Amino acid sequence: MARQVIEAGLNSRTARLKLEGRKKPHYRLISEGLHLGYRRSTVARRAGTWLCRRYLATGRYEHQMLGTADDFPEIPGAIEVLTFDQAQAAAKEWVAGRMSKDVHGGGKVGHWSGGVMRLRAE
């Protein structure tokens, strides 16, 4: 039986800072098969990181780091600082690129159906 993902409040700095710092990210479903993740730093006053994962098959996921979260107003040395909305948009853009590669490569043809990519062999 598949495990359920517990939705984490990631959309505000206040909510993210209430989450425990840990190695395993806190995830939120943003579309079918796509989760936005937030990993809170275990180091005090260090911003967390955004990542995403997309479901592949039978409990397997593909992961992608997106950038640093905007947990603190000024983050020294951060290259890519993203708000929740920007991280969500980056995740959707990344998965769209991955889906395009899936469709045009590997001998598979795909189409969207109800938010799910359906693949079939050519």
KOLKOL-358850 format. One record per residue: residue number from 1; residue in one letter; x negated, y negated, z negated of N, C-alpha, C in turn. Coordinates in Angstrom, 1 decimal. Atoms other than C-alpha are relative to their C-alpha. Layout:
<num: NUM residu: A nx: X ny: Y nz: Z cax: X cay: Y caz: Z cx: X cy: Y cz: Z>
...
//
This chain:
<num: 1 residu: M nx: -0.8 ny: 1.2 nz: 0.0 cax: 0.0 cay: 0.0 caz: 0.0 cx: -0.9 cy: -1.2 cz: 0.0>
<num: 2 residu: A nx: 0.7 ny: 1.2 nz: -0.2 cax: -1.3 cay: -3.4 caz: 1.0 cx: 0.1 cy: -0.9 cz: -1.3>
<num: 3 residu: R nx: -0.1 ny: 0.9 nz: 1.1 cax: -2.2 cay: -5.9 caz: -1.8 cx: 0.5 cy: -1.3 cz: 0.4>
<num: 4 residu: Q nx: -0.6 ny: 1.3 nz: -0.3 cax: -0.4 cay: -9.2 caz: -2.0 cx: -1.1 cy: -1.0 cz: -0.4>
<num: 5 residu: V nx: 0.9 ny: 1.1 nz: 0.3 cax: -2.4 cay: -12.4 caz: -1.9 cx: 0.8 cy: -1.0 cz: -0.9>
<num: 6 residu: I nx: -0.7 ny: 0.9 nz: 0.9 cax: -1.6 cay: -14.7 caz: -4.8 cx: -0.4 cy: -1.4 cz: 0.5>
<num: 7 residu: E nx: 0.2 ny: 1.3 nz: -0.5 cax: -1.2 cay: -18.2 caz: -3.5 cx: -0.6 cy: -0.9 cz: -1.0>
<num: 8 residu: A nx: 0.6 ny: 0.9 nz: 0.9 cax: -3.5 cay: -20.7 caz: -5.0 cx: 0.3 cy: -1.5 cz: 0.4>
<num: 9 residu: G nx: -0.2 ny: 1.4 nz: -0.3 cax: -2.8 cay: -24.5 caz: -5.3 cx: -1.3 cy: -0.6 cz: 0.5>
<num: 10 residu: L nx: 1.3 ny: 0.5 nz: -0.5 cax: -5.5 cay: -25.9 caz: -3.0 cx: 0.2 cy: -1.4 cz: 0.6>
<num: 11 residu: N nx: -0.3 ny: 1.2 nz: -0.8 cax: -3.8 cay: -29.0 caz: -1.5 cx: -0.4 cy: -1.3 cz: -0.8>
<num: 12 residu: S nx: 0.4 ny: 1.2 nz: 0.7 cax: -5.0 cay: -31.5 caz: -4.2 cx: -1.3 cy: 0.3 cz: -0.8>
<num: 13 residu: R nx: 1.2 ny: -0.1 nz: 0.8 cax: -8.3 cay: -32.2 caz: -6.0 cx: 0.3 cy: 0.5 cz: -1.4>
<num: 14 residu: T nx: -0.3 ny: -0.4 nz: 1.4 cax: -6.6 cay: -31.9 caz: -9.3 cx: 0.3 cy: 1.5 cz: -0.1>
<num: 15 residu: A nx: -0.3 ny: -1.4 nz: 0.0 cax: -5.2 cay: -28.5 caz: -8.5 cx: -1.2 cy: 0.9 cz: 0.1>
<num: 16 residu: R nx: 1.2 ny: -0.8 nz: -0.2 cax: -8.5 cay: -27.2 caz: -7.2 cx: -0.9 cy: 0.0 cz: -1.2>
<num: 17 residu: L nx: 0.9 ny: 0.1 nz: 1.2 cax: -10.4 cay: -28.4 caz: -10.3 cx: 0.5 cy: 0.8 cz: -1.2>
<num: 18 residu: K nx: -0.5 ny: -0.9 nz: 1.1 cax: -8.1 cay: -26.4 caz: -12.5 cx: -0.2 cy: 1.4 cz: 0.2>
<num: 19 residu: L nx: 0.3 ny: -1.4 nz: -0.4 cax: -9.0 cay: -23.2 caz: -10.7 cx: -1.4 cy: 0.4 cz: -0.7>
<num: 20 residu: E nx: 1.2 ny: -0.4 nz: 0.6 cax: -11.7 cay: -21.1 caz: -12.3 cx: -1.1 cy: 0.1 cz: 1.1>
<num: 21 residu: G nx: 1.1 ny: -0.2 nz: -0.9 cax: -15.2 cay: -21.1 caz: -10.8 cx: -0.3 cy: 1.4 cz: 0.1>
<num: 22 residu: R nx: 0.3 ny: -1.4 nz: -0.2 cax: -16.0 cay: -17.7 caz: -9.3 cx: -0.6 cy: 0.2 cz: 1.4>
<num: 23 residu: K nx: 0.5 ny: -0.4 nz: -1.3 cax: -17.7 cay: -16.0 caz: -6.4 cx: 1.0 cy: 0.3 cz: 1.1>
<num: 24 residu: K nx: -1.1 ny: -0.4 nz: -0.9 cax: -14.5 cay: -14.7 caz: -4.9 cx: 0.9 cy: -1.2 cz: 0.3>
<num: 25 residu: P nx: -0.8 ny: 1.2 nz: -0.3 cax: -12.5 cay: -17.5 caz: -3.1 cx: 1.4 cy: 0.2 cz: -0.4>
<num: 26 residu: H nx: -1.4 ny: 0.1 nz: 0.3 cax: -9.0 cay: -18.5 caz: -4.0 cx: 0.6 cy: -0.2 cz: 1.4>
<num: 27 residu: Y nx: -0.6 ny: 0.1 nz: -1.4 cax: -6.8 cay: -18.0 caz: -0.8 cx: 1.4 cy: -0.6 cz: 0.0>
<num: 28 residu: R nx: -1.4 ny: 0.4 nz: -0.3 cax: -3.7 cay: -19.6 caz: 0.6 cx: 0.3 cy: 0.3 cz: 1.4>
<num: 29 residu: L nx: -0.4 ny: -0.4 nz: -1.4 cax: -1.8 cay: -18.3 caz: 3.6 cx: 0.4 cy: -1.3 cz: 0.7>
<num: 30 residu: I nx: -0.4 ny: 1.2 nz: -0.8 cax: -1.5 cay: -21.0 caz: 6.3 cx: 0.7 cy: 0.4 cz: 1.2>
<num: 31 residu: S nx: -0.8 ny: -0.5 nz: -1.1 cax: -0.2 cay: -18.9 caz: 9.1 cx: -0.1 cy: 1.5 cz: 0.0>
<num: 32 residu: E nx: 0.1 ny: -1.4 nz: 0.0 cax: 0.4 cay: -15.2 caz: 9.7 cx: -1.3 cy: 0.5 cz: 0.4>
<num: 33 residu: G nx: 1.3 ny: -0.6 nz: -0.3 cax: -2.9 cay: -13.4 caz: 9.5 cx: -1.2 cy: -1.0 cz: -0.3>
<num: 34 residu: L nx: 1.0 ny: 1.0 nz: 0.2 cax: -4.8 cay: -16.6 caz: 8.6 cx: 0.1 cy: -0.6 cz: -1.4>
<num: 35 residu: H nx: 0.0 ny: 0.6 nz: 1.3 cax: -5.8 cay: -17.7 caz: 5.1 cx: -1.1 cy: -1.1 cz: -0.1>
<num: 36 residu: L nx: 1.0 ny: 1.1 nz: 0.3 cax: -7.6 cay: -20.9 caz: 4.0 cx: -0.5 cy: 0.4 cz: -1.4>
<num: 37 residu: G nx: 0.6 ny: -0.3 nz: 1.3 cax: -10.0 cay: -20.2 caz: 1.1 cx: -0.8 cy: -1.1 cz: -0.6>
<num: 38 residu: Y nx: 0.8 ny: 1.0 nz: 0.7 cax: -11.6 cay: -22.3 caz: -1.5 cx: -0.8 cy: 0.7 cz: -1.1>
<num: 39 residu: R nx: 0.8 ny: -0.5 nz: 1.0 cax: -14.5 cay: -21.3 caz: -3.6 cx: -0.5 cy: -1.1 cz: -0.9>
<num: 40 residu: R nx: 0.5 ny: 1.0 nz: 1.0 cax: -15.0 cay: -23.4 caz: -6.7 cx: -1.4 cy: 0.3 cz: -0.5>
<num: 41 residu: S nx: 1.4 ny: -0.2 nz: 0.5 cax: -18.6 cay: -23.9 caz: -7.7 cx: 0.0 cy: 0.3 cz: -1.5>
<num: 42 residu: T nx: 0.2 ny: -0.3 nz: 1.4 cax: -19.7 cay: -22.4 caz: -11.0 cx: -0.9 cy: -1.0 cz: -0.7>
<num: 43 residu: V nx: 0.9 ny: 1.1 nz: 0.5 cax: -22.1 cay: -25.4 caz: -11.4 cx: 0.8 cy: -1.2 cz: -0.2>
<num: 44 residu: A nx: -0.8 ny: 1.2 nz: 0.3 cax: -20.6 cay: -28.4 caz: -13.1 cx: -0.3 cy: -1.2 cz: 0.9>
<num: 45 residu: R nx: 0.0 ny: 1.2 nz: -0.9 cax: -19.9 cay: -31.5 caz: -10.9 cx: -0.6 cy: 0.3 cz: 1.4>
<num: 46 residu: R nx: 0.3 ny: -0.3 nz: -1.4 cax: -20.7 cay: -29.6 caz: -7.7 cx: 1.3 cy: 0.4 cz: 0.7>
<num: 47 residu: A nx: -1.3 ny: -0.2 nz: -0.7 cax: -18.0 cay: -29.5 caz: -5.1 cx: 0.1 cy: 1.4 cz: 0.5>
<num: 48 residu: G nx: -0.2 ny: -1.3 nz: -0.5 cax: -16.5 cay: -26.3 caz: -3.9 cx: -0.1 cy: 0.0 cz: 1.5>
<num: 49 residu: T nx: 0.1 ny: -0.2 nz: -1.4 cax: -16.5 cay: -24.9 caz: -0.4 cx: 1.3 cy: 0.5 cz: 0.6>
<num: 50 residu: W nx: -1.1 ny: -0.5 nz: -0.8 cax: -13.8 cay: -24.3 caz: 2.2 cx: -0.5 cy: 1.1 cz: 0.9>
<num: 51 residu: L nx: 0.3 ny: -1.0 nz: -0.9 cax: -13.7 cay: -21.1 caz: 4.2 cx: 1.4 cy: 0.5 cz: 0.5>
<num: 52 residu: C nx: -1.3 ny: -0.6 nz: -0.5 cax: -11.1 cay: -19.2 caz: 6.2 cx: -0.3 cy: 1.5 cz: 0.3>
<num: 53 residu: R nx: 0.1 ny: -1.4 nz: -0.4 cax: -10.4 cay: -15.6 caz: 7.0 cx: 1.2 cy: 0.3 cz: 0.9>
<num: 54 residu: R nx: -1.1 ny: -0.4 nz: -0.8 cax: -8.3 cay: -14.0 caz: 9.7 cx: 0.1 cy: 1.5 cz: -0.1>
<num: 55 residu: Y nx: -0.3 ny: -1.5 nz: 0.1 cax: -6.8 cay: -10.5 caz: 9.5 cx: -0.3 cy: 0.6 cz: 1.3>
<num: 56 residu: L nx: 0.3 ny: -0.7 nz: -1.2 cax: -8.2 cay: -8.1 caz: 12.0 cx: 0.8 cy: 1.3 cz: 0.2>
<num: 57 residu: A nx: -0.8 ny: -1.3 nz: 0.0 cax: -6.7 cay: -4.6 caz: 11.2 cx: -0.4 cy: 0.8 cz: -1.2>
<num: 58 residu: T nx: 0.2 ny: -1.0 nz: 1.1 cax: -6.3 cay: -2.1 caz: 8.4 cx: -0.8 cy: -0.6 cz: -1.1>
<num: 59 residu: G nx: 0.7 ny: 0.6 nz: 1.2 cax: -7.5 cay: -4.4 caz: 5.6 cx: -1.3 cy: -0.7 cz: 0.3>
<num: 60 residu: R nx: 1.3 ny: 0.7 nz: -0.3 cax: -10.4 cay: -5.9 caz: 7.5 cx: 0.3 cy: -1.5 cz: 0.4>
<num: 61 residu: Y nx: -0.1 ny: 1.4 nz: -0.3 cax: -11.0 cay: -9.6 caz: 7.8 cx: -1.3 cy: -0.6 cz: 0.6>
<num: 62 residu: E nx: 1.1 ny: 0.7 nz: -0.5 cax: -13.3 cay: -11.9 caz: 9.7 cx: 0.0 cy: -1.4 cz: -0.8>
<num: 63 residu: H nx: 0.1 ny: 1.2 nz: 0.8 cax: -14.6 cay: -14.9 caz: 7.6 cx: -0.8 cy: -1.1 cz: 0.7>
<num: 64 residu: Q nx: 0.8 ny: 1.2 nz: -0.5 cax: -15.9 cay: -18.4 caz: 8.5 cx: -0.1 cy: -1.1 cz: -1.0>
<num: 65 residu: M nx: 0.2 ny: 1.1 nz: 0.9 cax: -17.4 cay: -21.1 caz: 6.3 cx: 0.4 cy: -1.3 cz: 0.8>
<num: 66 residu: L nx: -0.5 ny: 1.2 nz: -0.7 cax: -15.8 cay: -24.5 caz: 7.1 cx: -0.7 cy: -1.2 cz: -0.4>
<num: 67 residu: G nx: 0.7 ny: 1.2 nz: 0.5 cax: -17.5 cay: -27.1 caz: 4.9 cx: 0.2 cy: -0.2 cz: -1.5>
<num: 68 residu: T nx: -0.1 ny: 0.4 nz: 1.4 cax: -17.6 cay: -28.8 caz: 1.5 cx: 1.3 cy: -0.6 cz: -0.3>
<num: 69 residu: A nx: -1.3 ny: 0.6 nz: 0.4 cax: -14.4 cay: -29.7 caz: -0.3 cx: -0.2 cy: -1.4 cz: -0.6>
<num: 70 residu: D nx: 0.1 ny: 1.4 nz: 0.5 cax: -13.7 cay: -33.3 caz: -1.3 cx: 0.3 cy: -0.1 cz: -1.4>
<num: 71 residu: D nx: -0.3 ny: 0.0 nz: 1.4 cax: -13.6 cay: -32.5 caz: -5.0 cx: -0.4 cy: -1.2 cz: -0.8>
<num: 72 residu: F nx: 0.5 ny: 1.2 nz: 0.7 cax: -15.6 cay: -35.5 caz: -6.0 cx: -0.2 cy: -1.1 cz: 1.0>
<num: 73 residu: P nx: 0.0 ny: 1.1 nz: -1.0 cax: -15.6 cay: -39.0 caz: -4.4 cx: -1.3 cy: -0.1 cz: 0.8>
<num: 74 residu: E nx: 1.3 ny: 0.1 nz: -0.7 cax: -19.3 cay: -39.0 caz: -3.6 cx: -0.8 cy: 1.3 cz: -0.2>
<num: 75 residu: I nx: 0.6 ny: -1.3 nz: 0.1 cax: -21.0 cay: -35.7 caz: -2.8 cx: -1.4 cy: -0.2 cz: 0.7>
<num: 76 residu: P nx: 1.3 ny: 0.1 nz: -0.6 cax: -24.8 cay: -36.2 caz: -2.2 cx: -0.4 cy: 1.2 cz: 0.8>
<num: 77 residu: G nx: 0.5 ny: -1.1 nz: -0.8 cax: -26.3 cay: -34.2 caz: 0.6 cx: 1.0 cy: 0.9 cz: 0.7>
<num: 78 residu: A nx: -1.0 ny: -0.8 nz: -0.7 cax: -23.0 cay: -32.8 caz: 1.9 cx: 0.1 cy: -0.5 cz: 1.4>
<num: 79 residu: I nx: -0.1 ny: 0.3 nz: -1.5 cax: -22.9 cay: -32.7 caz: 5.7 cx: 1.4 cy: -0.1 cz: 0.4>
<num: 80 residu: E nx: -1.4 ny: -0.1 nz: -0.5 cax: -19.3 cay: -31.8 caz: 6.3 cx: 0.9 cy: 0.0 cz: -1.2>
<num: 81 residu: V nx: -1.0 ny: 0.0 nz: 1.1 cax: -16.8 cay: -32.9 caz: 3.6 cx: 1.4 cy: -0.1 cz: 0.5>
<num: 82 residu: L nx: -1.3 ny: -0.1 nz: -0.6 cax: -13.3 cay: -31.9 caz: 4.3 cx: 1.1 cy: -0.1 cz: -1.1>
<num: 83 residu: T nx: -1.2 ny: -0.1 nz: 0.8 cax: -9.9 cay: -32.6 caz: 2.7 cx: 0.7 cy: 1.3 cz: 0.2>
<num: 84 residu: F nx: -0.8 ny: -1.2 nz: -0.2 cax: -7.3 cay: -29.9 caz: 2.4 cx: 0.5 cy: 0.0 cz: 1.4>
<num: 85 residu: D nx: -0.6 ny: 0.1 nz: -1.4 cax: -5.6 cay: -31.1 caz: 5.6 cx: -1.0 cy: 0.3 cz: 1.1>
<num: 86 residu: Q nx: 1.1 ny: -0.1 nz: -1.0 cax: -8.9 cay: -31.3 caz: 7.5 cx: -0.5 cy: 1.5 cz: 0.0>
<num: 87 residu: A nx: 0.4 ny: -1.4 nz: 0.0 cax: -9.9 cay: -27.8 caz: 6.3 cx: 1.0 cy: 0.9 cz: 0.6>
<num: 88 residu: Q nx: -1.1 ny: -0.8 nz: -0.6 cax: -6.5 cay: -26.4 caz: 7.3 cx: -0.1 cy: -0.1 cz: 1.6>
<num: 89 residu: A nx: 0.1 ny: 0.3 nz: -1.5 cax: -6.9 cay: -28.0 caz: 10.8 cx: -1.3 cy: 0.7 cz: 0.6>
<num: 90 residu: A nx: 1.2 ny: -0.7 nz: -0.5 cax: -10.5 cay: -26.6 caz: 11.1 cx: 0.2 cy: 1.5 cz: 0.0>
<num: 91 residu: A nx: -0.3 ny: -1.4 nz: 0.0 cax: -9.3 cay: -23.1 caz: 10.2 cx: 0.8 cy: 0.4 cz: 1.2>
<num: 92 residu: K nx: -0.8 ny: -0.3 nz: -1.1 cax: -6.6 cay: -23.2 caz: 12.8 cx: -0.8 cy: -0.2 cz: 1.4>
<num: 93 residu: E nx: 0.9 ny: 0.2 nz: -1.2 cax: -9.1 cay: -24.6 caz: 15.4 cx: -0.9 cy: 1.2 cz: 0.2>
<num: 94 residu: W nx: 0.9 ny: -1.1 nz: -0.1 cax: -11.5 cay: -21.8 caz: 14.6 cx: 0.7 cy: 1.3 cz: 0.4>
<num: 95 residu: V nx: -0.7 ny: -1.3 nz: -0.3 cax: -9.0 cay: -19.0 caz: 14.8 cx: 0.5 cy: -0.1 cz: 1.5>
<num: 96 residu: A nx: -0.4 ny: 0.2 nz: -1.4 cax: -7.7 cay: -20.5 caz: 18.1 cx: -1.1 cy: 0.4 cz: 1.0>
<num: 97 residu: G nx: 1.2 ny: -0.4 nz: -0.8 cax: -11.2 cay: -20.2 caz: 19.5 cx: -0.3 cy: 1.5 cz: 0.0>
<num: 98 residu: R nx: 0.2 ny: -1.4 nz: 0.1 cax: -11.6 cay: -16.7 caz: 18.2 cx: 1.0 cy: 0.8 cz: 0.8>
<num: 99 residu: M nx: -1.1 ny: -0.7 nz: -0.8 cax: -8.2 cay: -15.7 caz: 19.7 cx: -0.3 cy: -0.1 cz: 1.5>
<num: 100 residu: S nx: 0.3 ny: 0.2 nz: -1.4 cax: -9.3 cay: -17.1 caz: 23.0 cx: -1.1 cy: 1.0 cz: 0.5>
<num: 101 residu: K nx: 1.1 ny: -1.0 nz: -0.3 cax: -12.5 cay: -15.0 caz: 22.9 cx: 0.6 cy: 1.4 cz: 0.1>
<num: 102 residu: D nx: -0.6 ny: -1.4 nz: 0.0 cax: -10.4 cay: -11.9 caz: 22.0 cx: 0.8 cy: 0.2 cz: 1.3>
<num: 103 residu: V nx: -0.8 ny: -0.2 nz: -1.2 cax: -8.1 cay: -12.5 caz: 25.0 cx: -0.8 cy: 0.1 cz: 1.2>
<num: 104 residu: H nx: 0.8 ny: 0.0 nz: -1.3 cax: -10.8 cay: -13.1 caz: 27.6 cx: -1.1 cy: 0.9 cz: 0.0>
<num: 105 residu: G nx: 1.1 ny: -0.9 nz: 0.1 cax: -13.3 cay: -10.6 caz: 26.4 cx: 0.4 cy: 1.4 cz: -0.5>
<num: 106 residu: G nx: -0.2 ny: -1.3 nz: 0.6 cax: -13.5 cay: -6.9 caz: 25.5 cx: 1.1 cy: 0.8 cz: 0.7>
<num: 107 residu: G nx: -1.0 ny: -0.9 nz: -0.7 cax: -11.0 cay: -5.6 caz: 28.1 cx: 1.4 cy: -0.1 cz: -0.6>
<num: 108 residu: K nx: -1.4 ny: 0.1 nz: 0.7 cax: -7.9 cay: -6.8 caz: 26.1 cx: 0.7 cy: -1.2 cz: 0.5>
<num: 109 residu: V nx: -0.8 ny: 1.1 nz: -0.3 cax: -5.1 cay: -9.0 caz: 27.1 cx: 0.9 cy: -0.3 cz: -1.2>
<num: 110 residu: G nx: -0.7 ny: 0.3 nz: 1.2 cax: -3.3 cay: -10.9 caz: 24.4 cx: 1.1 cy: -1.0 cz: 0.3>
<num: 111 residu: H nx: -1.0 ny: 1.0 nz: -0.1 cax: -0.2 cay: -13.0 caz: 23.9 cx: 0.5 cy: -0.3 cz: -1.4>
<num: 112 residu: W nx: -0.6 ny: 0.3 nz: 1.3 cax: 1.4 cay: -14.8 caz: 21.0 cx: 1.4 cy: 0.4 cz: -0.1>
<num: 113 residu: S nx: -1.4 ny: -0.4 nz: 0.2 cax: 4.6 cay: -13.4 caz: 19.5 cx: 0.3 cy: -0.2 cz: -1.5>
<num: 114 residu: G nx: -0.4 ny: 0.3 nz: 1.4 cax: 6.1 cay: -14.9 caz: 16.4 cx: -1.2 cy: -0.3 cz: -0.9>
<num: 115 residu: G nx: 1.2 ny: 0.4 nz: 0.8 cax: 2.7 cay: -16.3 caz: 15.2 cx: -1.0 cy: 1.1 cz: -0.1>
<num: 116 residu: V nx: 0.9 ny: -1.1 nz: 0.1 cax: 1.0 cay: -13.0 caz: 15.7 cx: -0.6 cy: 0.3 cz: 1.4>
<num: 117 residu: M nx: 0.6 ny: -0.3 nz: -1.3 cax: -1.5 cay: -12.2 caz: 18.5 cx: 0.2 cy: 1.5 cz: 0.2>
<num: 118 residu: R nx: -0.2 ny: -1.4 nz: -0.4 cax: -0.5 cay: -9.0 caz: 20.3 cx: -1.0 cy: 0.3 cz: 1.0>
<num: 119 residu: L nx: 1.1 ny: -0.4 nz: -0.9 cax: -3.3 cay: -7.2 caz: 22.1 cx: 0.4 cy: 1.3 cz: 0.7>
<num: 120 residu: R nx: -0.2 ny: -1.3 nz: -0.7 cax: -3.0 cay: -4.4 caz: 24.7 cx: -1.1 cy: 0.2 cz: 0.9>
<num: 121 residu: A nx: 1.1 ny: -0.4 nz: -0.9 cax: -5.6 cay: -2.6 caz: 26.8 cx: 0.5 cy: -0.3 cz: 1.4>
<num: 122 residu: E nx: -0.4 ny: 0.2 nz: -1.4 cax: -5.7 cay: -3.6 caz: 30.4 cx: 0.1 cy: 1.3 cz: 0.8>
//
